[in-house]
Amino acid sequence: MLYRTFGAIGYILVVVGMLTLALDWTSFTLSCIIAIAGLISLGIEENRAGKRHWLVKYVDYAPLVVLGFFYILVREQQSLAVWLLSAIIPLSALSGWYANHLARKPRFRSLRRIEDLIPETPGTKKEHHPHQHHRQ
């Protein structure tokens, strides 16, 4: 999601919300509002992306979830919390790249190709591609 507009905005808002809380720049409420706005932005982008394979989603969001969880545990230790937050965007860029790589493989596509959705007309025969997996 980091490579899409609302996804990038979402990641930035979530990290900024957590950073303002770790550094005591704003109130707890305002920090939470910023982070929730980021999560909403991520949700908007996820809806725009359509249905994705569960493994692609997990790989895509892994750094945000894992480092976000550890941030919650160490939030009072300011330097460690800031270090964790600074690692979210670069690691999310790597995981987002790998998620995009996975999504290109037929095994991890959740949506069928548009050619598979077109009904056959009488007298035509669809060609079977050796790498194509059919779901039943």
LINRA-V93043 format. One record per helix or strand of 2 or more residues. SS is the DSSP state (helix for helix, strand for strand). FROM is the first residue (numbers start at 0). LEN is the number of residues. If there is no record, write none. Layout:
BEGIN
ss:SS from:FROM len:LEN
ss:SS from:FROM len:LEN
END
This chain:
BEGIN
ss:helix from:4 len:18
ss:helix from:27 len:22
ss:helix from:53 len:21
ss:helix from:77 len:26
ss:helix from:105 len:3
ss:helix from:113 len:4
END
